[in-house]
Amino acid sequence: MQRPEPTRGALRIGTRGSELALVQARWVAARLADASVATELVIMRTEGDDRAPDTAWGEGAFVTAIERALVEQRIDLAVHSAKDLPTEEDPRLLVAAFPGREDARDSLVCRERGGTLATLAQGARVGTDSPRRTAFLLAARPDLQMHPLHGNVDTRLRKLDEGQSDALVLAVAGLTRLGRADRIDEILPPELAAPAPGQGSLAIQVRTDDTFAREAAGRLDDADTRAAVEAERAFLRATGGGCRSPIGAFATVSGGRLTLRAAAARQLPTDPTVAARLDPLVRVSVDGPVEERLALALGLAERVVRYRARPRVLVTRPDAQAGPLLEALEARGIEPVVVPTIEIVAVEAGGELDARAADLAAYDWVVVTSANGADALVGATRRVSVDPAVTRWASVGEATSRALSAAGIEDAFRPARSNGRAIADQLPLAPGERVLLARADIADGALPQSLRARGAAVDEVDAYRTMEAPEASRSRLADALADGPIDAIVATSGSTLRGLLALAAALHDPMARDAADGSAPDAIAASARLLTTLTVCIGPSTAEAARELGFEWLAEAPMQRPDSLAAAVAAALTMPQGETP
């Protein structure tokens, strides 16, 4: 059924009087004229137009007066830059059309033509009054001197040419619409400078109850642009930000699916000397059916809000053992993400472990260095029907002691510090006593060597096998690296770090590229990122392994207890690089 033609008189289009606003309003008027809809322009002044020349504009500065005129029926239709619309919408108004979008990206305009962000001189002055652009450029080039530069496009270009700045950041869309695209020296990729939500799009606003204007303007609506901008604005609104927030978002639509990428400056409560070495930005993305765009935007915003305010820490423990540490980190306001970099594999029943368990009474001491080892050996004693109480036990760390206690072994010796060196030095050992040492198959030889040096007769047995870099964790590491900043790594053993680097090295494998946005970090870049990230190690042996593997910035946790480890992470995150707690 064909829509009836509007019969009302000319639609009054409200617009600011700036050159860019008039270009945009005249474009809308011309498109409506093509549809045989008569219009007239009504030029209006806004709070943003009346501000002092060298002051920044606030939320809704270019919109509020025009919206008021629309509500009061002094105009019938308003043309806005979509990025200027406040996130809280007046229910008496609606956006009848988001016409096809111009290029949404930002551009660099240099005083010396041909310049790029990479080639700007050290300490160059870059003019912008946008907190978003300031945050993103400083993240890429911390040496730049960002300074406020206000005024319309021509005014800013004049100030640049007069030498008040070395470069400007301006929207590609605005320069293109003004016929000044020739001034663009570099278009900044969204991965570096995420555009403002709605940037590059126009928003044609009408009264909700004005069917005539709604139907006329609706002819200019572009479905893909609407879906993208609605997702971007829903994301911004859910973060609690506005058009002056250091938050960017850019959505694309293809084949019925929407991809939303976002970035935001972080708000970590920390000393500036510490903040300088933390990742200053959150970068996240999501992909899904276009009809689910609002839910996708809300989920993405939730992640951004968390990651902006909380340090994000990579935990390398297996899922089954990570729970207490995750709770301890969260209690300290730290966002943990688990990527198991090792997998614990039980040894076969009836093998050497069971044989040693059957001969338990022949030993003066049984030493276990992990909860995994304790569980494995206790399980073996049950299989061979031997009472664990026939000998004395010693453990490393609270988790290991808890595992023994759960098996009824309450009086196990535990050294003052939770590491192998401490138990080697402090175990109350008489010369010639026999010691059974039950550990992982890949454990190093330092502990048995130290015990033998004290005169003990040491038998070693593999209590379990450690598989480094489990294949199931590849996609989890890809997701973790793509999903936001990693401010620290928690390493519980040398094997967890070896597994982490092996997983990173595998990210070039197409089978590993199943992160949320369909990609994974490059293997070399991922490895380099991890090696330069603060790494908090349990004990000196893990720290030594980290140094040998090339991790550059280490802190050592004195105890294995989850609360002590979380405290060490929190302390390390508040110390400048090069210092350790």
TIGURO-764496 format. One record per residue (C-alpha): residue in one letter; x, y, z. Coordinates in steps of 0.1 Angstrom, whole numbers, padded with zeros to 4 digits, always signed. Layout:
AXYZ...
This chain:
M+0000+0000+0000Q+0015+0033-0011R+0020+0060+0016P-0001+0091+0011E+0018+0122+0002P+0021+0149+0029T-0001+0179+0022R+0011+0204+0048G+0030+0236+0040A+0067+0241+0042L+0086+0224+0070R+0106+0248+0092I+0141+0234+0096G+0159+0247+0128T+0196+0249+0125R+0226+0267+0140G+0241+0295+0119S+0277+0280+0116E+0289+0272+0081L+0289+0235+0089A+0255+0235+0104L+0241+0254+0074V+0257+0230+0049Q+0241+0201+0068A+0207+0217+0070R+0207+0227+0033W+0217+0191+0024V+0186+0179+0043A+0164+0205+0026A+0177+0195-0008R+0169+0158-0001L+0135+0167+0011A+0129+0188-0020D+0138+0158-0041A+0108+0142-0024S+0086+0172-0032V+0086+0184+0004A+0089+0222+0008T+0112+0236+0036E+0125+0268+0050L+0155+0273+0072V+0152+0289+0107I+0187+0299+0119M+0190+0298+0157R+0217+0306+0183T+0226+0280+0210E+0245+0280+0242G+0275+0267+0223D+0274+0296+0199D+0272+0322+0228R+0301+0308+0249A+0333+0328+0252P+0357+0321+0223D+0383+0303+0245T+0360+0281+0266A+0349+0245+0261W+0313+0236+0254G+0292+0214+0277E+0267+0186+0272G+0239+0196+0248A+0255+0230+0242F+0246+0230+0205V+0213+0212+0208T+0192+0223+0238A+0179+0256+0223I+0169+0240+0191E+0151+0211+0209R+0132+0237+0230A+0121+0255+0198L+0110+0222+0184V+0089+0214+0215E+0074+0249+0214Q+0065+0244+0178R+0086+0273+0166I+0102+0249+0141D+0091+0215+0127L+0123+0197+0122A+0159+0200+0136V+0191+0189+0120H+0219+0180+0144S+0253+0163+0143A+0243+0130+0159K+0274+0131+0181D+0261+0163+0198L+0228+0149+0209P+0226+0144+0247T+0223+0107+0257E+0191+0114+0277E+0164+0120+0251D+0133+0141+0255P+0103+0117+0252R+0084+0145+0233L+0109+0143+0205L+0124+0115+0183V+0150+0111+0156A+0130+0105+0124A+0160+0099+0103F+0197+0090+0105P+0207+0096+0068G+0236+0076+0052R+0267+0083+0072E+0299+0101+0062D+0333+0089+0072A+0331+0086+0110R+0369+0088+0116D+0390+0116+0130S+0418+0132+0110L+0451+0149+0117V+0456+0183+0101C+0493+0195+0103R+0508+0229+0099E+0536+0213+0079R+0518+0194+0052G+0523+0157+0049G+0528+0152+0086T+0514+0121+0105L+0510+0113+0141A+0541+0092+0139T+0562+0120+0124L+0551+0149+0146A+0581+0163+0164Q+0587+0153+0200G+0565+0175+0222A+0545+0189+0193R+0515+0210+0202V+0482+0195+0191G+0450+0215+0194T+0416+0200+0203D+0390+0208+0229S+0378+0171+0230P+0387+0151+0261R+0382+0119+0240R+0407+0130+0213T+0431+0141+0240A+0430+0108+0258F+0434+0087+0227L+0463+0107+0212L+0482+0108+0245A+0478+0070+0247A+0496+0067+0214R+0520+0097+0219P+0524+0106+0256D+0550+0133+0247L+0525+0154+0228Q+0514+0188+0243M+0477+0187+0239H+0460+0222+0243P+0425+0235+0239L+0417+0251+0206H+0381+0264+0202G+0361+0279+0174N+0346+0267+0141V+0366+0248+0115D+0379+0279+0096T+0389+0296+0129R+0408+0265+0140L+0425+0262+0106R+0435+0299+0108K+0450+0294+0143L+0469+0264+0130D+0483+0283+0100E+0493+0312+0124G+0515+0288+0143Q+0493+0285+0175S+0495+0248+0171D+0515+0222+0152A+0485+0200+0144L+0447+0198+0148V+0424+0168+0152L+0392+0173+0133A+0364+0150+0121V+0368+0138+0085A+0330+0142+0080G+0331+0179+0089L+0360+0187+0066T+0344+0167+0038R+0311+0185+0041L+0328+0219+0041G+0349+0210+0010R+0381+0212+0031A+0391+0175+0028D+0423+0187+0011R+0436+0198+0045I+0436+0163+0058D+0472+0149+0063E+0463+0116+0080I+0431+0098+0087L+0433+0082+0122P+0422+0046+0123P+0394+0038+0148E+0417+0014+0165L+0439+0043+0175A+0412+0071+0180A+0377+0056+0184P+0352+0082+0170A+0326+0099+0191P+0294+0079+0192G+0273+0092+0162Q+0302+0110+0146G+0298+0114+0108S+0260+0110+0110L+0232+0135+0109A+0202+0132+0132I+0169+0147+0119Q+0147+0153+0149V+0109+0159+0150R+0081+0161+0175T+0068+0126+0184D+0032+0136+0176D+0040+0153+0143T+0031+0126+0118F+0036+0149+0088A+0072+0158+0097R+0080+0123+0109E+0069+0107+0076A+0087+0134+0055A+0120+0131+0074G+0117+0093+0076R+0123+0091+0038L+0159+0100+0045D+0165+0073+0071D+0193+0048+0064A+0186+0015+0082D+0223+0005+0087T+0233+0040+0099R+0204+0040+0123A+0214+0006+0137A+0250+0017+0141V+0243+0050+0157E+0216+0036+0180A+0241+0010+0193E+0268+0036+0198R+0245+0059+0217A+0230+0031+0238F+0266+0021+0247L+0275+0057+0257R+0244+0061+0277A+0250+0029+0296T+0285+0039+0305G+0271+0071+0322G+0291+0092+0298G+0281+0120+0274C+0294+0137+0244R+0322+0153+0264S+0334+0120+0279P+0367+0104+0269I+0348+0075+0254G+0346+0065+0217A+0325+0039+0199F+0321+0029+0163A+0296+0003+0149T+0295-0013+0115V+0267-0034+0099S+0272-0061+0074G+0252-0091+0064G+0227-0086+0092R+0254-0085+0119L+0266-0055+0139T+0301-0051+0152L+0306-0025+0179R+0341-0014+0189A+0347+0009+0218A+0375+0026+0237A+0377+0047+0268A+0402+0064+0290R+0406+0047+0323Q+0399+0062+0357L+0422+0042+0380P+0427+0058+0414T+0464+0058+0415D+0495+0080+0416P+0504+0097+0383T+0538+0080+0383V+0521+0046+0385A+0493+0055+0360A+0520+0064+0334R+0529+0027+0331L+0494+0012+0332D+0475+0008+0300P+0457+0042+0298L+0428+0029+0276V+0402+0002+0276R+0396-0012+0241V+0367-0038+0237S+0344-0051+0210V+0314-0072+0204D+0296-0087+0175G+0261-0101+0171P+0228-0099+0152V+0218-0063+0143E+0184-0067+0160E+0202-0074+0193R+0222-0042+0190L+0209-0026+0222A+0216-0056+0243L+0251-0059+0227A+0257-0023+0236L+0246-0027+0272G+0269-0057+0277L+0299-0039+0261A+0292-0008+0283E+0292-0030+0314R+0327-0043+0306V+0340-0008+0299V+0327+0005+0332R+0344-0023+0351Y+0377-0021+0332R+0379+0017+0334A+0377+0017+0372R+0395-0015+0382P+0429-0029+0374R+0426-0061+0353V+0448-0090+0362L+0455-0123+0343V+0454-0153+0365T+0472-0184+0351R+0459-0210+0375P+0436-0239+0364D+0399-0231+0369A+0394-0256+0397Q+0421-0239+0418A+0415-0203+0409G+0384-0196+0430P+0398-0184+0463L+0424-0162+0445L+0396-0147+0423E+0376-0138+0454A+0406-0122+0472L+0414-0101+0441E+0378-0090+0437A+0377-0080+0473R+0405-0056+0466G+0388-0040+0437I+0408-0059+0411E+0392-0074+0380P+0406-0110+0375V+0405-0129+0342V+0414-0166+0342V+0434-0182+0315P+0446-0216+0326T+0481-0220+0312I+0486-0254+0326E+0465-0285+0329I+0469-0310+0358V+0468-0346+0346A+0466-0375+0371V+0491-0403+0369E+0479-0438+0362A+0466-0459+0391G+0488-0489+0400G+0520-0471+0390E+0550-0458+0409L+0529-0434+0430D+0508-0462+0444A+0540-0483+0450R+0555-0455+0471A+0522-0450+0489A+0522-0487+0498D+0557-0483+0513L+0548-0451+0532A+0558-0464+0566A+0594-0467+0554Y+0597-0430+0552D+0605-0405+0581W+0590-0376+0561V+0566-0371+0532V+0570-0337+0516V+0543-0323+0493T+0547-0289+0477S+0512-0283+0463A+0476-0291+0469N+0477-0311+0436G+0505-0333+0450A+0488-0337+0484D+0455-0348+0468A+0473-0372+0445L+0494-0389+0472V+0465-0391+0496G+0444-0406+0469A+0471-0432+0463T+0472-0442+0500R+0435-0448+0498R+0438-0470+0468V+0465-0492+0485S+0447-0490+0520V+0476-0473+0539D+0469-0450+0568P+0487-0416+0560A+0494-0413+0598V+0521-0439+0596T+0546-0411+0589R+0552-0374+0593W+0541-0349+0566A+0554-0315+0555S+0537-0291+0532V+0545-0259+0513G+0518-0232+0516E+0483-0229+0531A+0465-0245+0502T+0486-0276+0505S+0480-0277+0543R+0443-0274+0537A+0444-0303+0513L+0462-0325+0539S+0438-0313+0567A+0408-0324+0546A+0424-0358+0545G+0428-0359+0583I+0464-0349+0584E+0464-0321+0609D+0499-0318+0622A+0519-0314+0590F+0550-0292+0593R+0549-0260+0574P+0578-0235+0570A+0575-0198+0577R+0576-0190+0540S+0557-0207+0514N+0584-0219+0490G+0606-0249+0484R+0638-0231+0497A+0622-0225+0530I+0611-0261+0535A+0646-0273+0525D+0661-0251+0551Q+0636-0255+0580L+0624-0291+0578P+0634-0307+0612L+0655-0333+0595A+0680-0357+0611P+0709-0370+0590G+0701-0403+0573E+0663-0399+0575R+0643-0410+0545V+0621-0384+0527L+0595-0391+0500L+0590-0361+0478A+0558-0361+0458R+0556-0334+0431A+0549-0326+0395D+0567-0344+0368I+0583-0311+0356A+0595-0299+0390D+0631-0287+0392G+0658-0305+0412A+0666-0277+0437L+0646-0290+0466P+0657-0327+0465Q+0693-0315+0460S+0691-0292+0491L+0675-0320+0512R+0702-0344+0502A+0728-0318+0511R+0714-0319+0546G+0720-0357+0548A+0685-0370+0538A+0679-0400+0516V+0654-0386+0492D+0631-0406+0468E+0612-0386+0442V+0579-0396+0427D+0557-0380+0401A+0524-0372+0419Y+0508-0357+0387R+0517-0345+0353T+0516-0309+0342M+0506-0302+0306E+0517-0267+0296A+0497-0245+0272P+0465-0266+0270E+0448-0261+0236A+0415-0252+0252S+0431-0220+0266R+0442-0206+0233S+0409-0189+0226R+0407-0178+0262L+0440-0160+0260A+0431-0144+0226D+0398-0132+0242A+0416-0119+0273L+0441-0099+0253A+0415-0085+0229D+0390-0078+0256G+0408-0050+0275P+0440-0040+0293I+0461-0065+0312D+0478-0047+0341A+0494-0076+0358I+0499-0114+0355V+0497-0137+0385A+0522-0166+0381T+0521-0196+0405S+0550-0215+0390G+0575-0214+0362S+0553-0239+0343T+0524-0214+0343L+0546-0188+0327R+0561-0212+0301G+0525-0222+0293L+0515-0186+0289L+0542-0178+0264A+0535-0210+0245L+0499-0200+0242A+0508-0165+0230A+0532-0180+0204A+0503-0201+0190L+0481-0171+0184H+0492-0169+0148D+0475-0202+0142P+0441-0195+0125M+0425-0221+0149A+0433-0197+0177R+0416-0168+0161D+0382-0170+0177A+0382-0140+0199A+0349-0121+0203D+0355-0099+0172G+0368-0128+0151S+0404-0120+0154A+0433-0126+0178P+0464-0106+0186D+0495-0113+0165A+0518-0138+0183I+0548-0115+0184A+0528-0086+0197A+0511-0107+0222S+0543-0122+0236A+0559-0087+0237R+0529-0073+0256L+0530-0101+0282L+0568-0099+0287T+0565-0062+0296T+0535-0066+0319L+0540-0066+0357T+0542-0102+0368V+0536-0112+0404C+0553-0145+0412I+0547-0169+0441G+0581-0174+0457P+0617-0169+0445S+0618-0200+0422T+0589-0187+0402A+0605-0153+0400E+0638-0168+0389A+0620-0188+0361A+0602-0156+0350R+0635-0138+0347E+0650-0166+0326L+0619-0165+0303G+0624-0128+0297F+0597-0112+0319E+0610-0077+0325W+0590-0065+0355L+0586-0087+0385A+0572-0086+0420E+0574-0115+0445A+0546-0126+0468P+0560-0140+0501M+0531-0164+0507Q+0509-0186+0487R+0477-0178+0506P+0451-0162+0483D+0448-0131+0505S+0486-0127+0507L+0489-0131+0469A+0461-0106+0463A+0477-0081+0487A+0510-0085+0468V+0492-0078+0435A+0475-0047+0449A+0508-0034+0463A+0527-0041+0431L+0501-0022+0411T+0506+0009+0432M+0544+0010+0428P+0564+0026+0400Q+0580+0003+0375G+0613-0011+0387E+0603-0012+0423T+0589-0044+0440P+0569-0048+0471
